[in-house]
Amino acid sequence: MDQLALLFVLLLGAVVSVPVGDRFGLPAPVLMTLLGIVLALLDFVPNVEIPPELILPLLLPPLLYAAVRRTSWRQFAANVRPIFLLAVALVFVTTFCVAVVAHAIVPGLPIAAAVALGALVAPPDPVAATAVAGQLGLPRRLVSILEGEGLFNDVTAIVLYHVAITAAVSGSFTVGEAAVELVLSAVVAVAMGLALGWGANRLMDLLDDATLQIGLTLLVPYASYVLAEELHGSGVLAVLTTALFLAEYATDADDVLTRLAGHTFWDIVDTLVTGVAFGLIGLELHNAVRTASGRWGEMLGWAAAIVGVVVLVRLAWLLPATWVAKRLHAKQDYDEEIPMSWRETVVMWWSGMRGVASVALALAIPLKTDEGSAFPDRDEIVFIAFGVIMATLVLQGLTLPWLVRKLGVKADTEREKEFEKALAIRAAKAAKRRLREIEEVEELPEELSEQMLRRAFEIGIRISPDMGDEERREAHQQRVTRLKRVRRIQGEMLSAARHEVLAARSEAGADPEIVDRVLRHLDVRSLR
C-alpha cells in the first residue's frame, strides 16, 4: 500500500464512520482514530510521510473555518469571560502543571522542553470536542463554550509552544520577550484576518457566481493562516477573525442557492478533513511504538502521570472557575452561557479531548538545537504527548456518551422551541409588513391579497406549528396535505422530465453541455 492508497482509505473511512457512529452511538472522530490505530498495526501499511510543519497548515484552516460557520460574533462576545477562563487561563495553568511534573519525573528534561510538552498537550482539540458534543444533544450553552474554548485555546497554546521551543533550541528565554511576542502575534493575526475578510467579502460581490464564491471560501482560510504565519502572527487567530467577519458581513439573505450549496460543500469538507485528521492521529502510533522500544514500563509510567495531571487540572480548574462565573453572572446581567449545574461542569471536564493540534505540535519539535546537538528528550516528549492524546481522545471520547446519559444532561428543548416560535412569528410579521408595503403601491385583487396574507402566515407556521391557534393549525394542515399531493404529482412529472433529458445525453449528436444546462434548470425547479 502506498501513501495515495492510504489517503483514499482514510477518506473512505471518514465517510463510512459517520453512519457507523450514528448506528452505535459512537463519535466519528474516535472511530477514525481507532481505524488509524488498526492500520498502524498492519505490516503492509506504510508510515505516514507528511512533513510535520505541513500538518497544521493543511488540516487546521478548513476545520476551524467550518466550525466558525456554526457560530457568530455575537455568541463569542457574550461568552468572553468563560472562554477566557478556559481558552487562556486554563491553558497557562495546564502548561505550568505539566511542565513542573514532567521536569520532576523525566530525568534530565530541561524546563524549556518541559514547557513545550505542557503547551502541546494543554489545548483540548476544537474539532474533537465540537464533533463529539454536537452529536450528544447537549445544551446549546455547553456546546457554545466548548466551541469557543476549542477555537481560542490553540492560539494561546501554539504561542507558548513556539516560545518554549525557541528557548530550548537557542538556550535563552525572557518573560518580557515572550509576553511581547504573544501580544504582537495576536495583533498581527487580528489585523490580517480583518483585512483578508474585508477583501474576500468585496471579491465575492464581484464574482456573483455560487460556484466561484464557494471556491473562494475554501481558499480564504488557507490564505489567512499562511499570510499571518509569514508575518509572525497567529494563523489560528487569523482564520477565526476572517471566518467571523465573513459570517457577519458576507451573508446575503436572498442568495438562497449559494447558501444551500455552501452549507453542503462545507459539510463535506468538514467530514472528510476531520476523518483524515483523526485517522492520522492513529497512524502516528508507529512513531510512538518505535520510540518506546525496550522502555515500555518507564515511558508508560511517565505518560500515565501526565495524563493524570492534564485530566485532574482541568477538573480542579473548572469547579472554582464555574462557581466564580455563576457569581458574576448573578450579580451582573450578562447574556453569557455558562454551565448551570455540577452535572454540566462534569460533562465539560470530560470533554477535554486532545487531538490534531497536539499531534502536529509534537511532530514539529525540531531534531536539533542551534548548537547542533539533539533536541533534549525529543523521543520522550513525543511518546508522552501521544499517550495523552490517545488516552483522552479514545477513553474520554468513547465514554462521554455514556457519561452524558448517566448524568441526564440534555438540551433544553422547550427553550429551543420557544425561540424557534419567536423567530417564526417575526418571520411571518416581516412577510406581512412587506405585503402591506406592496399593497400601498400596487392595486391587488382582494382574492390575491387574501391568498398572500395566508401565505405570510404559513411562512411562520411551517417553521413552528405551535404559533397558530387550533383552528388555524387544522386549516394549515389541510392545505399542507393538499400541497403535499400537488408536490408529489409535480415531483413525478419533473422526474419523468429529468429521465428524458438524461436519456438524450447518450443519443447521437447530443451536446452534453446543453443537456446539463437543461438538467440544471429542472433541478433548480425541483428545489423550488
N, C-alpha and C positions, 0 to 999 in steps of 0.2 A: 504494500500500500504506500503510495507517495503522498506528498503534502496536499496536492489538489484533491485527491480522493478523500483524504481525511477531512478536508474542509466541507466537501459535499455530504459526508456522513454527519458532521455536526449540524449542517443546515437542515438535513432531513430530520435529525433528532429534535431540532428546535421546533419544527412544525408538528411532529408526532407527540412530543412531550406535553403539548397544551391539552389535547383531548384526553390523553392518558392521565395527566394530572387531575383534570376535572372528574374523570371517572373514579379515581381512587382517593380524591380529596387531598392530593399532594401538590406542593408548589412546583411549577415547571422548572424554575431555575435550579432547584435542588435535584430534580430528576436529571437535568443536563449535567450537573456536577457528578452525579453517580455514573452517568454514561461515560463521562470523561475518565473517571477512575477505572472503569471496566476496560476501556480502550487502552489506557496506560499500562494495564497489566498484561495485555496481549503482546506476544513477542513480535508479531509481524507489523504492529503499528509503530510508525517512526516517531522519534522525538519531534516536538514542535520547534520549528526553526524561525520563529518570528523575533526579530531583534527587540529586546526589551524596551528600548527607547521609542518603539513604534506602537506598543500595545495601548498606552493611554491615548495618544492622538488618533488612533484608528477606531477604538471602541467607545471611548467616553463621550465625544461630542454628540453623536446621534442619540445615545442613550439619555444623556442629560436633556437634549432638546425635546425628545419625546416625552420625558417626564414633566418638563416645564409646561408643555402644551396642555396638561391636565389641570393646571392650577392658574393663578392670576397674581398680579402685583398686589392687589387689594388683600388677598389672603396672606401673602408674605408680610405686608405692612402691619396687619392685625396681629400677627404672631411673632413679632420681632423678639420679644422677651423670651418666650420658651425656646425659640430657635437659637437665640444667642446662648442660653444656658446649656443647650445640648450641642450645638454645632461648633461653638468656640470654646466655652469654658470646659466642657466635658472632654474635648479633645486634648486640651492642655493638661488637665488632671490625669487622664489616662496615660498620656505620653510620659509624664513625670513618674507616675507609679510604676509603669512597665520598665522605664529606664533604671529606676532605683533597684527593682528586684532583679532584672537581668544583669546589671553590673555586679550584684552581690552573688548570684548563683553561677554565672558562667565565668570560669577562671580566665583572667586576663582580658576581659571585654572592656575596651575603653569607654568612657562615659559618653563621648560623642557618638560612637557606634550604637550604644545602648539607647540613646535618644532617637537615633534613626529607626531602630526597631520599634520603639514606642510610637513614633509618629506614623509608621506604615501600618501598624495594627490598630491604631486608635479609631479611625473613622469607620462606622458602620456603612455598609455598601448601599448607596441610594437605590440601585436597581433591585437588589435582593429584597430590601425592606418594603419598597412600594409594590413590587410584583407579588410578594407573599401576602402583605397586608391587604392589597386590593382584592384578593380572591376570598378573603375570610369574612366579608361583611362586617368589618369593624366600624365603629363610629367614625363619622367623617372627620371629627376633630383630631382623632388619633392618627388617621391616615395623613392629614394635613401636616401635623407636627413631624411625623416620620419622613414625609417628603421634604419638608424644609430642612430637617436635620441632615438627611442624606445628601441633599443638594449643596449645602453650605459647608459641611464638615470637611469635605475633601479639600476645599480651599485652604483652610487652616492647617490641616494635616500635611498637605503637599509642601506648603511653605516651610513648616517646621522640619520636614524631611530634608528639603534642599539645604537648609541652614546646617542641620546636623551632618549631612554628607560632606558639605564643604569644609566643616570643621574637622571631620575625620580624615579627609583627603589632604588638606593643607596643614593641619595641626594647629590652626588658630581659630579663635572664636571670641566674639564680644557680644554682650547682650544688646548694646546700643545699635550695633550694625544689624543684628537680627530684627530688632523692632522696626528700624527704618526700612529694611527690605520687605517686611510684612506690609507696612503701610503703602510703600511705593507699588508693590505688587498689586494691591487692591485698587489703588487709584488708577494705575495704567489699565487694569482689566476692565474697570467700570467705564472709563473713557473710551476704550477701544470697542467695548460691547455696545455702548450707546451710538457711537459713530457708525459702526457697521449695521446696527439695527435700523438707524435712520436711512442709510444708503440703500439697504436691502428693501426697505419699505417703498422708497421712491422708484427703485428699479422694478418692483412688482407692478406698480401703476403703469410703467411704460410697457412692460411685457404684455399685459392684458390677454393672457392665454393661460388656461388652467394647467396644462402640461408643463409649460415653461416656469410658471410660478412655483409649482410643487418641486420641480427640479432645482430651482434656486434655493428652496428651503433645505434641501439636502446638502448643498454646498456651503450655506451660510454658517452652520455650527463648526464645520471644519476650518473655514477661513477665520472665524472668530478665535478659535482655540490656537491655531498656528501663529496668527499675527500677534496675539497677546504674548505668547511664549517667546516669540522673536524679540519683543520689546521688554522682556524680563518681567512680564505681568503674569497673573494667574489665568491660565487658559480656561480652567473650570469656571471661575467667576465671570470671565468674559462671555462664555457660552450662555450662562444663566442670564446675564444682563441683556444680551441680544435676544434671547428667546422671550424673556419677559416683555421687552419693548415691542417685539413683533406681535405677541399675543394681545398686547394692549392697543396697538395702533394700526395693525395691518389686517384687521378683520373687517371685511365688507359684508354687511348684513344681507345684501341682495345677491352676493356671489355664491349661490347655492351649490353649483357644480364643483367649483374649486374646493369649497369647504368639505363636501362629501367625499370627493376624490382624495383630498389631502388627508382627511381622517383615516381613510382606508389605507393609503400609502404609508402613513407613519405607524399604523398598527402593524403592518407587515414588517417594516424596518425594525421596529421595537422587538417584535417576536424573534426575528432572525438574528439580529445582533446580540440580543440578550442570550439566546441559546448558544451562540458561538462563544460568547464571553465566558459563560459558566462551564461550557464544555472544556475550554482551555484551562480553566482552574483545575479540573480533574486530571487533564492530560499532563499538567506540570508536576504531577505526583512522581513522574520519572526522576526529576531532579532531586526531590526531597528524599526519595528512597536511596538514590545513589549517594547522597550526602551522609546519610545515617549508617552506611555500611560499616558494620563492626562496632558501632557505638549506640545501638538502639536503646538500651536501658537508660543511659546517661542523657541522651538527647530527648527521648520521650519524656523524661522527668522534667527537663527544662521547659519543654513545650507545654506540659500539663500545668506547670506553675504559672506560666504567662497566661494561659487560657483562664486559669482561676482568677488572676489579677484583673484581666480585661472584663470578665463577666461580673465579678464582685464589685469592682469600682463603679461600673455602670449602675448597679442596684444601689450602692451606697450613695451615689450622687443623685440619682433620680428621686429617692424618697424625700430628702430635705428640699431639693430644688422644686419638686411638685408642691410641697407644702408652702414654700415661700411664694410661688406663683399663685397659688389659691388665695393666700392672704392679700397679696397685692391686687389680685383680680377682684376680691370682695370690696376692698377699700376704694378702688378706682373703677369707673365704669368702662373697662377696656372690652372691646369687641374681639377678644382673642380666644383661641381654642386651647384648652389645657385638659389633662386627664382629670376626670371628676370623681374618681374613686380609686381605692388601692388596687382593685382588680385591673383597672385600665393602666395603672402605673406598672403592675407586674407584666402585663402584655407588652408595654413599651420596652420594659427591661429585656424581655426575652426576644424582642425583635431586633436586637443589635447584632445582626449578622455581618461578617466581613466578606469581601468579595473581590471584584475586578480591580479596584484601585490598589488594594493591598498586594495583590499578585503582581501587578505591574511595577509597583514601587520596590517590592522585594527583588524582582528580577533585574531591575535597573541599577542596583547597587554596583558601583564600579569594581573592577577586578583589582586595580592597583591604586596606590596613593601617589601624590606628586613626587615623592622621593623614589618611586619605582618599586617599593615593597608591596606585598599583597595587602589588600584591604583587610583590616583586623577582623577575624572571626566571621568572614562573609558567609561561609557554608553554614555555620551555626545559626546565624541570623535568618538565612533563607529557610532553613528547616523549621525553626521556631515559628516563623511567620506562616508557613504552610500548615503547621499544626493548629495555629489559632484559626486560620481560615476554614480548614476542614471541620474542626470541632464546632465552631459557631454556625457555619453555613449548613452543614449536614445535620448535626444534632439539634440545633435550635430550629432549623427550617422544617425538619420532619416532625418535631414535637409541638411547634407553635399552633397548628390547627387543633390538636388535642387540648392544649392549654386554653385556647380561646373558648372551646366548647365547655370545658370543665368549669371555667370561671364565669361562663354565661355573659361574656362581653359581646355585644352585638350593636348594630346601628340602631339609632332612634328612628324607626320607620315612620312613626306618627309625625315627628317633627319634619321629616323629609317630605311627607305627603302634604303637610300644611304649607310648606314653602313652595312645593310644586303647584298647589292650588292657588296660592297667591300670585305666582307667575302666570298661571293660566288666566286668571281674572285680569291681570294687567295686559296680557296679550289681546284678550277679547275687547277690552276697553280701548286699546290703541287702534284696533281694527275699526271699531265703531266710530271713533273720532275721525279717522280718515274718511269713512263713508259719509259722515256729515259734511266734511270739508268738500268732498266731491259733489254732494247734492247742492251745495251753495253756488257752485259754478256750472254745474250741468243739470239739466232737467231730466230726471229719471222717471220712467213709468212706475206707478205705485206698486205694481206686481214685482218689478225688478228690484225696487227699493226694499220691499219686504223680504224678498229672497236673499238679497245681500246682507240684510240685518240678521237673518237666520244663519247665514254663513259666518258672520262675525262672531256670533255666539258659539257656533260649532268649533271655531278655532280654539276657544278656551276649553270647551267640554271634551274635545278629543284629547287634550293634554291631561285634564283632570276631570273625570266624570262626576266627581263629588261636588263640583261648583254649582250645578244646577239643581232645581227642586225636582221632586219625584215625577211630576207631570212632564217637565221639560226633558228629563232624562229618558222617560219612556218614549216620547216623541223622537228624541235624538236616536234612541236605539232602533226604532222602526226605520228611520232614514238610513242608519248605518247598515241595517240588514239589507235594505233595498240597494244601497250603494255597493255593498259587497257583491251582490248578484250582478249588478251592472259591470263592476270591475272584473269579475270572473269572466263574464262573456267577452268584455273588451280585451282581457288578457289572452284568452284563447284566440281571438281574432288576430291580435298582434303577434302571437306566437306562430300562427299559420303564415303571416306575412314574413316574419323573420326566417322561417324554414324555407320559404320560397326564394327569398333573396339569397340565402346561403347556398341553396342548390344552384343558383345561377353562377356562383363562383367557379364551379367546375365545368361550366359549359364552354364550348369553343368560342373564342373571340371576346369573352367576358373580361372586363377591366377590373382587376381586384381592388384597385383604389376607389373606383366608383362604387363597387359593391360595398366596401367597408364604410364609405361615406353614407350611403343609404341605410346601412345597418345601424350606424351610429345614430342617425335620425330616429329610427324605430326604437332603439334602446332608450334614448332620451325621452321619447314619447311614452314609453312604458314606465320610466321612472316617475314622470309627472303624474 
